[in-house]
Amino acid sequence: MRPSDTGWQHLASAGHPVPAAPEEAPYCADLADGTVLALTGSRLTEPDAHLLRRSSRNCARRTSEATCAG
């Protein structure tokens, strides 16, 4: 999701419930350009959360590099 003038805009979702804002999700990770990954559902294990944090940082870095190169 990303911030909009009226709150948060969902870019993609799967399953239910879909959080209206990152604060409503048990797990969030900042991505590039203010975009946020917000997950609900089953409780994440610490190894899963570590993997998601690392993946989101790599995604944000690659997006930043692509933007700078473009």
PDB file of N, CA, C, O and CB in Angstrom:
ATOM      1  N   MET A   1       0.843  -1.165   0.000  1.00  0.00           N
ATOM      2  CA  MET A   1       0.000   0.000   0.000  1.00  0.00           C
ATOM      3  C   MET A   1       0.891   1.232   0.000  1.00  0.00           C
ATOM      4  O   MET A   1       2.066   1.172   0.364  1.00  0.00           O
ATOM      5  CB  MET A   1      -0.961  -0.004   1.210  1.00  0.00           C
ATOM      6  N   ARG A   2       0.315   2.331  -0.410  1.00  0.00           N
ATOM      7  CA  ARG A   2       1.075   3.586  -0.385  1.00  0.00           C
ATOM      8  C   ARG A   2       0.156   4.707   0.089  1.00  0.00           C
ATOM      9  O   ARG A   2      -1.064   4.631  -0.063  1.00  0.00           O
ATOM     10  CB  ARG A   2       1.672   3.917  -1.797  1.00  0.00           C
ATOM     11  N   PRO A   3       0.752   5.743   0.663  1.00  0.00           N
ATOM     12  CA  PRO A   3      -0.079   6.840   1.167  1.00  0.00           C
ATOM     13  C   PRO A   3      -0.775   7.573   0.025  1.00  0.00           C
ATOM     14  O   PRO A   3      -0.220   7.733  -1.062  1.00  0.00           O
ATOM     15  CB  PRO A   3       0.771   7.824   1.981  1.00  0.00           C
ATOM     16  N   SER A   4      -1.988   8.010   0.293  1.00  0.00           N
ATOM     17  CA  SER A   4      -2.739   8.824  -0.667  1.00  0.00           C
ATOM     18  C   SER A   4      -3.361  10.004   0.082  1.00  0.00           C
ATOM     19  O   SER A   4      -3.228  10.113   1.301  1.00  0.00           O
ATOM     20  CB  SER A   4      -3.845   7.971  -1.396  1.00  0.00           C
ATOM     21  N   ASP A   5      -4.024  10.863  -0.636  1.00  0.00           N
ATOM     22  CA  ASP A   5      -4.659  12.034  -0.022  1.00  0.00           C
ATOM     23  C   ASP A   5      -5.747  11.652   0.978  1.00  0.00           C
ATOM     24  O   ASP A   5      -6.052  12.417   1.893  1.00  0.00           O
ATOM     25  CB  ASP A   5      -5.251  12.925  -1.099  1.00  0.00           C
ATOM     26  N   THR A   6      -6.333  10.464   0.801  1.00  0.00           N
ATOM     27  CA  THR A   6      -7.448  10.051   1.658  1.00  0.00           C
ATOM     28  C   THR A   6      -7.095   8.932   2.624  1.00  0.00           C
ATOM     29  O   THR A   6      -7.986   8.373   3.263  1.00  0.00           O
ATOM     30  CB  THR A   6      -8.597   9.617   0.810  1.00  0.00           C
ATOM     31  N   GLY A   7      -5.816   8.592   2.745  1.00  0.00           N
ATOM     32  CA  GLY A   7      -5.407   7.514   3.641  1.00  0.00           C
ATOM     33  C   GLY A   7      -4.358   6.647   2.990  1.00  0.00           C
ATOM     34  O   GLY A   7      -3.240   7.098   2.743  1.00  0.00           O
ATOM     35  N   TRP A   8      -4.710   5.392   2.706  1.00  0.00           N
ATOM     36  CA  TRP A   8      -3.779   4.451   2.083  1.00  0.00           C
ATOM     37  C   TRP A   8      -4.423   3.828   0.863  1.00  0.00           C
ATOM     38  O   TRP A   8      -5.595   3.452   0.899  1.00  0.00           O
ATOM     39  CB  TRP A   8      -3.344   3.357   3.081  1.00  0.00           C
ATOM     40  N   GLN A   9      -3.673   3.716  -0.208  1.00  0.00           N
ATOM     41  CA  GLN A   9      -4.133   3.085  -1.443  1.00  0.00           C
ATOM     42  C   GLN A   9      -3.564   1.672  -1.493  1.00  0.00           C
ATOM     43  O   GLN A   9      -2.360   1.479  -1.323  1.00  0.00           O
ATOM     44  CB  GLN A   9      -3.703   3.914  -2.705  1.00  0.00           C
ATOM     45  N   HIS A  10      -4.418   0.691  -1.724  1.00  0.00           N
ATOM     46  CA  HIS A  10      -3.967  -0.699  -1.835  1.00  0.00           C
ATOM     47  C   HIS A  10      -3.484  -0.950  -3.257  1.00  0.00           C
ATOM     48  O   HIS A  10      -4.214  -0.704  -4.217  1.00  0.00           O
ATOM     49  CB  HIS A  10      -5.106  -1.695  -1.453  1.00  0.00           C
ATOM     50  N   LEU A  11      -2.272  -1.433  -3.390  1.00  0.00           N
ATOM     51  CA  LEU A  11      -1.715  -1.753  -4.701  1.00  0.00           C
ATOM     52  C   LEU A  11      -1.988  -3.203  -5.070  1.00  0.00           C
ATOM     53  O   LEU A  11      -2.115  -3.537  -6.248  1.00  0.00           O
ATOM     54  CB  LEU A  11      -0.212  -1.478  -4.726  1.00  0.00           C
ATOM     55  N   ALA A  12      -2.077  -4.054  -4.072  1.00  0.00           N
ATOM     56  CA  ALA A  12      -2.394  -5.473  -4.267  1.00  0.00           C
ATOM     57  C   ALA A  12      -2.815  -6.044  -2.925  1.00  0.00           C
ATOM     58  O   ALA A  12      -2.384  -5.571  -1.873  1.00  0.00           O
ATOM     59  CB  ALA A  12      -1.172  -6.267  -4.860  1.00  0.00           C
ATOM     60  N   SER A  13      -3.656  -7.058  -2.970  1.00  0.00           N
ATOM     61  CA  SER A  13      -4.038  -7.740  -1.731  1.00  0.00           C
ATOM     62  C   SER A  13      -4.481  -9.155  -2.071  1.00  0.00           C
ATOM     63  O   SER A  13      -4.863  -9.454  -3.203  1.00  0.00           O
ATOM     64  CB  SER A  13      -5.174  -6.968  -0.982  1.00  0.00           C
ATOM     65  N   ALA A  14      -4.419 -10.003  -1.077  1.00  0.00           N
ATOM     66  CA  ALA A  14      -4.887 -11.382  -1.213  1.00  0.00           C
ATOM     67  C   ALA A  14      -5.435 -11.817   0.132  1.00  0.00           C
ATOM     68  O   ALA A  14      -4.829 -11.553   1.170  1.00  0.00           O
ATOM     69  CB  ALA A  14      -3.743 -12.340  -1.695  1.00  0.00           C
ATOM     70  N   GLY A  15      -6.575 -12.479   0.117  1.00  0.00           N
ATOM     71  CA  GLY A  15      -7.171 -12.966   1.356  1.00  0.00           C
ATOM     72  C   GLY A  15      -7.839 -11.868   2.159  1.00  0.00           C
ATOM     73  O   GLY A  15      -7.942 -10.720   1.727  1.00  0.00           O
ATOM     74  N   HIS A  16      -8.288 -12.259   3.342  1.00  0.00           N
ATOM     75  CA  HIS A  16      -8.987 -11.338   4.232  1.00  0.00           C
ATOM     76  C   HIS A  16      -8.527 -11.589   5.650  1.00  0.00           C
ATOM     77  O   HIS A  16      -8.189 -12.729   5.969  1.00  0.00           O
ATOM     78  CB  HIS A  16     -10.523 -11.496   4.116  1.00  0.00           C
ATOM     79  N   PRO A  17      -8.495 -10.634   6.489  1.00  0.00           N
ATOM     80  CA  PRO A  17      -8.857  -9.232   6.275  1.00  0.00           C
ATOM     81  C   PRO A  17      -7.721  -8.460   5.603  1.00  0.00           C
ATOM     82  O   PRO A  17      -6.549  -8.817   5.724  1.00  0.00           O
ATOM     83  CB  PRO A  17      -9.224  -8.570   7.608  1.00  0.00           C
ATOM     84  N   VAL A  18      -8.090  -7.406   4.899  1.00  0.00           N
ATOM     85  CA  VAL A  18      -7.122  -6.498   4.294  1.00  0.00           C
ATOM     86  C   VAL A  18      -7.047  -5.265   5.194  1.00  0.00           C
ATOM     87  O   VAL A  18      -8.058  -4.590   5.384  1.00  0.00           O
ATOM     88  CB  VAL A  18      -7.524  -6.115   2.809  1.00  0.00           C
ATOM     89  N   PRO A  19      -5.883  -4.957   5.747  1.00  0.00           N
ATOM     90  CA  PRO A  19      -5.790  -3.797   6.646  1.00  0.00           C
ATOM     91  C   PRO A  19      -6.018  -2.491   5.883  1.00  0.00           C
ATOM     92  O   PRO A  19      -5.578  -2.346   4.742  1.00  0.00           O
ATOM     93  CB  PRO A  19      -4.413  -3.766   7.346  1.00  0.00           C
ATOM     94  N   ALA A  20      -6.702  -1.553   6.516  1.00  0.00           N
ATOM     95  CA  ALA A  20      -6.942  -0.247   5.902  1.00  0.00           C
ATOM     96  C   ALA A  20      -5.704   0.636   5.971  1.00  0.00           C
ATOM     97  O   ALA A  20      -5.549   1.556   5.168  1.00  0.00           O
ATOM     98  CB  ALA A  20      -8.116   0.451   6.582  1.00  0.00           C
ATOM     99  N   ALA A  21      -4.827   0.361   6.923  1.00  0.00           N
ATOM    100  CA  ALA A  21      -3.600   1.136   7.125  1.00  0.00           C
ATOM    101  C   ALA A  21      -2.538   0.208   7.700  1.00  0.00           C
ATOM    102  O   ALA A  21      -2.879  -0.809   8.304  1.00  0.00           O
ATOM    103  CB  ALA A  21      -3.846   2.365   8.072  1.00  0.00           C
ATOM    104  N   PRO A  22      -1.266   0.532   7.528  1.00  0.00           N
ATOM    105  CA  PRO A  22      -0.207  -0.321   8.055  1.00  0.00           C
ATOM    106  C   PRO A  22      -0.326  -0.586   9.557  1.00  0.00           C
ATOM    107  O   PRO A  22       0.043  -1.661  10.031  1.00  0.00           O
ATOM    108  CB  PRO A  22       1.123   0.302   7.764  1.00  0.00           C
ATOM    109  N   GLU A  23      -0.838   0.388  10.298  1.00  0.00           N
ATOM    110  CA  GLU A  23      -0.963   0.235  11.749  1.00  0.00           C
ATOM    111  C   GLU A  23      -1.894  -0.910  12.136  1.00  0.00           C
ATOM    112  O   GLU A  23      -1.820  -1.413  13.257  1.00  0.00           O
ATOM    113  CB  GLU A  23      -1.465   1.527  12.362  1.00  0.00           C
ATOM    114  N   GLU A  24      -2.760  -1.324  11.229  1.00  0.00           N
ATOM    115  CA  GLU A  24      -3.708  -2.397  11.515  1.00  0.00           C
ATOM    116  C   GLU A  24      -3.130  -3.783  11.265  1.00  0.00           C
ATOM    117  O   GLU A  24      -3.778  -4.782  11.579  1.00  0.00           O
ATOM    118  CB  GLU A  24      -4.947  -2.216  10.684  1.00  0.00           C
ATOM    119  N   ALA A  25      -1.935  -3.866  10.711  1.00  0.00           N
ATOM    120  CA  ALA A  25      -1.318  -5.155  10.385  1.00  0.00           C
ATOM    121  C   ALA A  25      -0.306  -5.549  11.466  1.00  0.00           C
ATOM    122  O   ALA A  25       0.398  -4.693  12.001  1.00  0.00           O
ATOM    123  CB  ALA A  25      -0.629  -5.093   8.999  1.00  0.00           C
ATOM    124  N   PRO A  26      -0.235  -6.837  11.783  1.00  0.00           N
ATOM    125  CA  PRO A  26       0.745  -7.284  12.765  1.00  0.00           C
ATOM    126  C   PRO A  26       2.188  -7.162  12.272  1.00  0.00           C
ATOM    127  O   PRO A  26       3.114  -7.084  13.080  1.00  0.00           O
ATOM    128  CB  PRO A  26       0.463  -8.711  13.145  1.00  0.00           C
ATOM    129  N   TYR A  27       2.381  -7.147  10.971  1.00  0.00           N
ATOM    130  CA  TYR A  27       3.732  -7.024  10.423  1.00  0.00           C
ATOM    131  C   TYR A  27       3.724  -6.036   9.263  1.00  0.00           C
ATOM    132  O   TYR A  27       2.874  -6.122   8.376  1.00  0.00           O
ATOM    133  CB  TYR A  27       4.271  -8.404   9.961  1.00  0.00           C
ATOM    134  N   CYS A  28       4.671  -5.095   9.268  1.00  0.00           N
ATOM    135  CA  CYS A  28       4.826  -4.123   8.181  1.00  0.00           C
ATOM    136  C   CYS A  28       6.302  -3.981   7.847  1.00  0.00           C
ATOM    137  O   CYS A  28       7.171  -4.119   8.708  1.00  0.00           O
ATOM    138  CB  CYS A  28       4.214  -2.744   8.566  1.00  0.00           C
ATOM    139  N   ALA A  29       6.562  -3.702   6.582  1.00  0.00           N
ATOM    140  CA  ALA A  29       7.926  -3.422   6.137  1.00  0.00           C
ATOM    141  C   ALA A  29       7.872  -2.276   5.150  1.00  0.00           C
ATOM    142  O   ALA A  29       7.068  -2.283   4.217  1.00  0.00           O
ATOM    143  CB  ALA A  29       8.594  -4.681   5.497  1.00  0.00           C
ATOM    144  N   ASP A  30       8.725  -1.296   5.357  1.00  0.00           N
ATOM    145  CA  ASP A  30       8.817  -0.182   4.427  1.00  0.00           C
ATOM    146  C   ASP A  30       9.531  -0.641   3.166  1.00  0.00           C
ATOM    147  O   ASP A  30      10.576  -1.289   3.232  1.00  0.00           O
ATOM    148  CB  ASP A  30       9.550   1.020   5.069  1.00  0.00           C
ATOM    149  N   LEU A  31       8.961  -0.302   2.023  1.00  0.00           N
ATOM    150  CA  LEU A  31       9.573  -0.603   0.737  1.00  0.00           C
ATOM    151  C   LEU A  31      10.049   0.713   0.129  1.00  0.00           C
ATOM    152  O   LEU A  31      10.345   1.653   0.867  1.00  0.00           O
ATOM    153  CB  LEU A  31       8.571  -1.347  -0.217  1.00  0.00           C
ATOM    154  N   ALA A  32      10.127   0.801  -1.157  1.00  0.00           N
ATOM    155  CA  ALA A  32      10.631   2.004  -1.824  1.00  0.00           C
ATOM    156  C   ALA A  32       9.536   3.055  -1.977  1.00  0.00           C
ATOM    157  O   ALA A  32       8.350   2.731  -2.028  1.00  0.00           O
ATOM    158  CB  ALA A  32      11.208   1.648  -3.197  1.00  0.00           C
ATOM    159  N   ASP A  33       9.942   4.290  -2.047  1.00  0.00           N
ATOM    160  CA  ASP A  33       9.047   5.414  -2.356  1.00  0.00           C
ATOM    161  C   ASP A  33       7.823   5.510  -1.462  1.00  0.00           C
ATOM    162  O   ASP A  33       6.745   5.881  -1.928  1.00  0.00           O
ATOM    163  CB  ASP A  33       8.598   5.314  -3.767  1.00  0.00           C
ATOM    164  N   GLY A  34       7.973   5.181  -0.180  1.00  0.00           N
ATOM    165  CA  GLY A  34       6.860   5.300   0.751  1.00  0.00           C
ATOM    166  C   GLY A  34       5.888   4.141   0.736  1.00  0.00           C
ATOM    167  O   GLY A  34       4.921   4.138   1.499  1.00  0.00           O
ATOM    168  N   THR A  35       6.123   3.152  -0.117  1.00  0.00           N
ATOM    169  CA  THR A  35       5.261   1.981  -0.188  1.00  0.00           C
ATOM    170  C   THR A  35       5.505   1.095   1.021  1.00  0.00           C
ATOM    171  O   THR A  35       6.634   0.984   1.501  1.00  0.00           O
ATOM    172  CB  THR A  35       5.502   1.198  -1.495  1.00  0.00           C
ATOM    173  N   VAL A  36       4.442   0.461   1.514  1.00  0.00           N
ATOM    174  CA  VAL A  36       4.529  -0.377   2.711  1.00  0.00           C
ATOM    175  C   VAL A  36       3.931  -1.746   2.415  1.00  0.00           C
ATOM    176  O   VAL A  36       2.853  -1.851   1.830  1.00  0.00           O
ATOM    177  CB  VAL A  36       3.803   0.291   3.913  1.00  0.00           C
ATOM    178  N   LEU A  37       4.637  -2.786   2.824  1.00  0.00           N
ATOM    179  CA  LEU A  37       4.107  -4.143   2.787  1.00  0.00           C
ATOM    180  C   LEU A  37       3.468  -4.399   4.144  1.00  0.00           C
ATOM    181  O   LEU A  37       4.143  -4.310   5.169  1.00  0.00           O
ATOM    182  CB  LEU A  37       5.230  -5.208   2.460  1.00  0.00           C
ATOM    183  N   ALA A  38       2.178  -4.715   4.166  1.00  0.00           N
ATOM    184  CA  ALA A  38       1.460  -4.966   5.412  1.00  0.00           C
ATOM    185  C   ALA A  38       0.865  -6.367   5.351  1.00  0.00           C
ATOM    186  O   ALA A  38       0.097  -6.677   4.440  1.00  0.00           O
ATOM    187  CB  ALA A  38       0.347  -3.893   5.653  1.00  0.00           C
ATOM    188  N   LEU A  39       1.212  -7.211   6.312  1.00  0.00           N
ATOM    189  CA  LEU A  39       0.754  -8.603   6.334  1.00  0.00           C
ATOM    190  C   LEU A  39      -0.153  -8.869   7.518  1.00  0.00           C
ATOM    191  O   LEU A  39       0.085  -8.396   8.630  1.00  0.00           O
ATOM    192  CB  LEU A  39       1.942  -9.554   6.370  1.00  0.00           C
ATOM    193  N   THR A  40      -1.201  -9.638   7.254  1.00  0.00           N
ATOM    194  CA  THR A  40      -2.084 -10.121   8.310  1.00  0.00           C
ATOM    195  C   THR A  40      -2.163 -11.637   8.182  1.00  0.00           C
ATOM    196  O   THR A  40      -1.527 -12.216   7.302  1.00  0.00           O
ATOM    197  CB  THR A  40      -3.511  -9.460   8.223  1.00  0.00           C
ATOM    198  N   GLY A  41      -2.917 -12.268   9.026  1.00  0.00           N
ATOM    199  CA  GLY A  41      -3.068 -13.714   8.939  1.00  0.00           C
ATOM    200  C   GLY A  41      -2.328 -14.411  10.050  1.00  0.00           C
ATOM    201  O   GLY A  41      -2.238 -13.906  11.169  1.00  0.00           O
ATOM    202  N   SER A  42      -1.798 -15.575   9.735  1.00  0.00           N
ATOM    203  CA  SER A  42      -1.083 -16.377  10.731  1.00  0.00           C
ATOM    204  C   SER A  42       0.072 -15.592  11.324  1.00  0.00           C
ATOM    205  O   SER A  42       0.650 -14.714  10.684  1.00  0.00           O
ATOM    206  CB  SER A  42      -0.569 -17.681  10.109  1.00  0.00           C
ATOM    207  N   ARG A  43       0.383 -15.924  12.531  1.00  0.00           N
ATOM    208  CA  ARG A  43       1.509 -15.277  13.203  1.00  0.00           C
ATOM    209  C   ARG A  43       2.809 -15.682  12.518  1.00  0.00           C
ATOM    210  O   ARG A  43       3.053 -16.862  12.263  1.00  0.00           O
ATOM    211  CB  ARG A  43       1.545 -15.650  14.712  1.00  0.00           C
ATOM    212  N   LEU A  44       3.638 -14.681  12.224  1.00  0.00           N
ATOM    213  CA  LEU A  44       4.935 -14.945  11.612  1.00  0.00           C
ATOM    214  C   LEU A  44       5.910 -15.463  12.653  1.00  0.00           C
ATOM    215  O   LEU A  44       5.945 -14.982  13.786  1.00  0.00           O
ATOM    216  CB  LEU A  44       5.489 -13.680  10.941  1.00  0.00           C
ATOM    217  N   THR A  45       6.695 -16.441  12.259  1.00  0.00           N
ATOM    218  CA  THR A  45       7.774 -16.881  13.128  1.00  0.00           C
ATOM    219  C   THR A  45       8.918 -15.881  12.968  1.00  0.00           C
ATOM    220  O   THR A  45       8.964 -15.142  11.985  1.00  0.00           O
ATOM    221  CB  THR A  45       8.234 -18.350  12.787  1.00  0.00           C
ATOM    222  N   GLU A  46       9.828 -15.857  13.920  1.00  0.00           N
ATOM    223  CA  GLU A  46      10.956 -14.926  13.836  1.00  0.00           C
ATOM    224  C   GLU A  46      11.795 -15.167  12.575  1.00  0.00           C
ATOM    225  O   GLU A  46      12.206 -14.195  11.942  1.00  0.00           O
ATOM    226  CB  GLU A  46      11.838 -15.054  15.083  1.00  0.00           C
ATOM    227  N   PRO A  47      12.069 -16.428  12.181  1.00  0.00           N
ATOM    228  CA  PRO A  47      12.814 -16.624  10.932  1.00  0.00           C
ATOM    229  C   PRO A  47      12.068 -16.071   9.703  1.00  0.00           C
ATOM    230  O   PRO A  47      12.685 -15.511   8.797  1.00  0.00           O
ATOM    231  CB  PRO A  47      13.096 -18.111  10.731  1.00  0.00           C
ATOM    232  N   ASP A  48      10.738 -16.237   9.686  1.00  0.00           N
ATOM    233  CA  ASP A  48       9.956 -15.689   8.573  1.00  0.00           C
ATOM    234  C   ASP A  48      10.017 -14.163   8.560  1.00  0.00           C
ATOM    235  O   ASP A  48      10.186 -13.559   7.501  1.00  0.00           O
ATOM    236  CB  ASP A  48       8.493 -16.157   8.662  1.00  0.00           C
ATOM    237  N   ALA A  49       9.881 -13.542   9.720  1.00  0.00           N
ATOM    238  CA  ALA A  49       9.942 -12.086   9.813  1.00  0.00           C
ATOM    239  C   ALA A  49      11.321 -11.582   9.390  1.00  0.00           C
ATOM    240  O   ALA A  49      11.424 -10.567   8.702  1.00  0.00           O
ATOM    241  CB  ALA A  49       9.618 -11.620  11.246  1.00  0.00           C
ATOM    242  N   HIS A  50      12.373 -12.279   9.794  1.00  0.00           N
ATOM    243  CA  HIS A  50      13.740 -11.898   9.396  1.00  0.00           C
ATOM    244  C   HIS A  50      13.878 -11.960   7.871  1.00  0.00           C
ATOM    245  O   HIS A  50      14.445 -11.052   7.263  1.00  0.00           O
ATOM    246  CB  HIS A  50      14.796 -12.831  10.074  1.00  0.00           C
ATOM    247  N   LEU A  51      13.369 -13.011   7.262  1.00  0.00           N
ATOM    248  CA  LEU A  51      13.435 -13.160   5.804  1.00  0.00           C
ATOM    249  C   LEU A  51      12.665 -12.039   5.105  1.00  0.00           C
ATOM    250  O   LEU A  51      13.142 -11.483   4.115  1.00  0.00           O
ATOM    251  CB  LEU A  51      12.875 -14.531   5.379  1.00  0.00           C
ATOM    252  N   LEU A  52      11.490 -11.709   5.611  1.00  0.00           N
ATOM    253  CA  LEU A  52      10.708 -10.630   5.010  1.00  0.00           C
ATOM    254  C   LEU A  52      11.399  -9.278   5.153  1.00  0.00           C
ATOM    255  O   LEU A  52      11.403  -8.486   4.211  1.00  0.00           O
ATOM    256  CB  LEU A  52       9.326 -10.570   5.641  1.00  0.00           C
ATOM    257  N   ARG A  53      11.982  -9.003   6.318  1.00  0.00           N
ATOM    258  CA  ARG A  53      12.710  -7.741   6.501  1.00  0.00           C
ATOM    259  C   ARG A  53      13.868  -7.651   5.525  1.00  0.00           C
ATOM    260  O   ARG A  53      14.075  -6.616   4.893  1.00  0.00           O
ATOM    261  CB  ARG A  53      13.225  -7.610   7.946  1.00  0.00           C
ATOM    262  N   ARG A  54      14.617  -8.726   5.402  1.00  0.00           N
ATOM    263  CA  ARG A  54      15.767  -8.730   4.490  1.00  0.00           C
ATOM    264  C   ARG A  54      15.317  -8.576   3.044  1.00  0.00           C
ATOM    265  O   ARG A  54      15.922  -7.818   2.286  1.00  0.00           O
ATOM    266  CB  ARG A  54      16.580 -10.024   4.650  1.00  0.00           C
ATOM    267  N   SER A  55      14.268  -9.280   2.656  1.00  0.00           N
ATOM    268  CA  SER A  55      13.753  -9.182   1.287  1.00  0.00           C
ATOM    269  C   SER A  55      13.242  -7.784   0.978  1.00  0.00           C
ATOM    270  O   SER A  55      13.469  -7.263  -0.114  1.00  0.00           O
ATOM    271  CB  SER A  55      12.638 -10.196   1.067  1.00  0.00           C
ATOM    272  N   SER A  56      12.552  -7.174   1.940  1.00  0.00           N
ATOM    273  CA  SER A  56      12.004  -5.834   1.695  1.00  0.00           C
ATOM    274  C   SER A  56      13.128  -4.809   1.560  1.00  0.00           C
ATOM    275  O   SER A  56      13.029  -3.893   0.744  1.00  0.00           O
ATOM    276  CB  SER A  56      11.044  -5.424   2.833  1.00  0.00           C
ATOM    277  N   ARG A  57      14.199  -4.950   2.353  1.00  0.00           N
ATOM    278  CA  ARG A  57      15.348  -4.044   2.217  1.00  0.00           C
ATOM    279  C   ARG A  57      16.011  -4.216   0.859  1.00  0.00           C
ATOM    280  O   ARG A  57      16.377  -3.229   0.220  1.00  0.00           O
ATOM    281  CB  ARG A  57      16.372  -4.293   3.339  1.00  0.00           C
ATOM    282  N   ASN A  58      16.170  -5.461   0.410  1.00  0.00           N
ATOM    283  CA  ASN A  58      16.768  -5.714  -0.901  1.00  0.00           C
ATOM    284  C   ASN A  58      15.894  -5.151  -2.017  1.00  0.00           C
ATOM    285  O   ASN A  58      16.403  -4.573  -2.978  1.00  0.00           O
ATOM    286  CB  ASN A  58      16.985  -7.218  -1.110  1.00  0.00           C
ATOM    287  N   CYS A  59      14.591  -5.318  -1.890  1.00  0.00           N
ATOM    288  CA  CYS A  59      13.663  -4.787  -2.892  1.00  0.00           C
ATOM    289  C   CYS A  59      13.753  -3.269  -2.950  1.00  0.00           C
ATOM    290  O   CYS A  59      13.809  -2.688  -4.034  1.00  0.00           O
ATOM    291  CB  CYS A  59      12.218  -5.222  -2.581  1.00  0.00           C
ATOM    292  N   ALA A  60      13.767  -2.634  -1.798  1.00  0.00           N
ATOM    293  CA  ALA A  60      13.859  -1.167  -1.749  1.00  0.00           C
ATOM    294  C   ALA A  60      15.179  -0.692  -2.350  1.00  0.00           C
ATOM    295  O   ALA A  60      15.217   0.310  -3.063  1.00  0.00           O
ATOM    296  CB  ALA A  60      13.725  -0.662  -0.294  1.00  0.00           C
ATOM    297  N   ARG A  61      16.261  -1.415  -2.058  1.00  0.00           N
ATOM    298  CA  ARG A  61      17.567  -1.037  -2.595  1.00  0.00           C
ATOM    299  C   ARG A  61      17.585  -1.174  -4.117  1.00  0.00           C
ATOM    300  O   ARG A  61      18.073  -0.280  -4.809  1.00  0.00           O
ATOM    301  CB  ARG A  61      18.678  -1.900  -1.969  1.00  0.00           C
ATOM    302  N   ARG A  62      17.062  -2.276  -4.645  1.00  0.00           N
ATOM    303  CA  ARG A  62      17.041  -2.485  -6.097  1.00  0.00           C
ATOM    304  C   ARG A  62      16.173  -1.435  -6.784  1.00  0.00           C
ATOM    305  O   ARG A  62      16.529  -0.933  -7.850  1.00  0.00           O
ATOM    306  CB  ARG A  62      16.525  -3.898  -6.432  1.00  0.00           C
ATOM    307  N   THR A  63      15.049  -1.105  -6.181  1.00  0.00           N
ATOM    308  CA  THR A  63      14.181  -0.081  -6.760  1.00  0.00           C
ATOM    309  C   THR A  63      14.876   1.260  -6.774  1.00  0.00           C
ATOM    310  O   THR A  63      14.779   2.000  -7.753  1.00  0.00           O
ATOM    311  CB  THR A  63      12.870   0.017  -5.988  1.00  0.00           C
ATOM    312  N   SER A  64      15.572   1.581  -5.708  1.00  0.00           N
ATOM    313  CA  SER A  64      16.319   2.842  -5.627  1.00  0.00           C
ATOM    314  C   SER A  64      17.414   2.882  -6.675  1.00  0.00           C
ATOM    315  O   SER A  64      17.595   3.902  -7.340  1.00  0.00           O
ATOM    316  CB  SER A  64      16.924   3.030  -4.225  1.00  0.00           C
ATOM    317  N   GLU A  65      18.147   1.788  -6.834  1.00  0.00           N
ATOM    318  CA  GLU A  65      19.222   1.728  -7.834  1.00  0.00           C
ATOM    319  C   GLU A  65      18.663   1.870  -9.233  1.00  0.00           C
ATOM    320  O   GLU A  65      19.253   2.566 -10.059  1.00  0.00           O
ATOM    321  CB  GLU A  65      20.002   0.414  -7.714  1.00  0.00           C
ATOM    322  N   ALA A  66      17.538   1.229  -9.524  1.00  0.00           N
ATOM    323  CA  ALA A  66      16.920   1.320 -10.846  1.00  0.00           C
ATOM    324  C   ALA A  66      16.453   2.728 -11.129  1.00  0.00           C
ATOM    325  O   ALA A  66      16.574   3.206 -12.256  1.00  0.00           O
ATOM    326  CB  ALA A  66      15.752   0.353 -10.962  1.00  0.00           C
ATOM    327  N   THR A  67      15.920   3.402 -10.121  1.00  0.00           N
ATOM    328  CA  THR A  67      15.466   4.780 -10.279  1.00  0.00           C
ATOM    329  C   THR A  67      16.662   5.688 -10.553  1.00  0.00           C
ATOM    330  O   THR A  67      16.591   6.570 -11.409  1.00  0.00           O
ATOM    331  CB  THR A  67      14.697   5.255  -9.021  1.00  0.00           C
ATOM    332  N   CYS A  68      17.748   5.477  -9.835  1.00  0.00           N
ATOM    333  CA  CYS A  68      18.939   6.318 -10.026  1.00  0.00           C
ATOM    334  C   CYS A  68      19.560   6.066 -11.408  1.00  0.00           C
ATOM    335  O   CYS A  68      20.072   6.989 -12.042  1.00  0.00           O
ATOM    336  CB  CYS A  68      19.984   6.043  -8.908  1.00  0.00           C
ATOM    337  N   ALA A  69      19.512   4.819 -11.862  1.00  0.00           N
ATOM    338  CA  ALA A  69      20.118   4.493 -13.157  1.00  0.00           C
ATOM    339  C   ALA A  69      19.264   4.970 -14.315  1.00  0.00           C
ATOM    340  O   ALA A  69      19.772   5.230 -15.406  1.00  0.00           O
ATOM    341  CB  ALA A  69      20.344   2.996 -13.273  1.00  0.00           C
ATOM    342  N   GLY A  70      17.944   5.086 -14.074  1.00  0.00           N
ATOM    343  CA  GLY A  70      17.007   5.421 -15.144  1.00  0.00           C
ATOM    344  C   GLY A  70      17.055   6.865 -15.445  1.00  0.00           C
ATOM    345  O   GLY A  70      16.333   7.338 -16.323  1.00  0.00           O
TER     346      GLY A  70
END
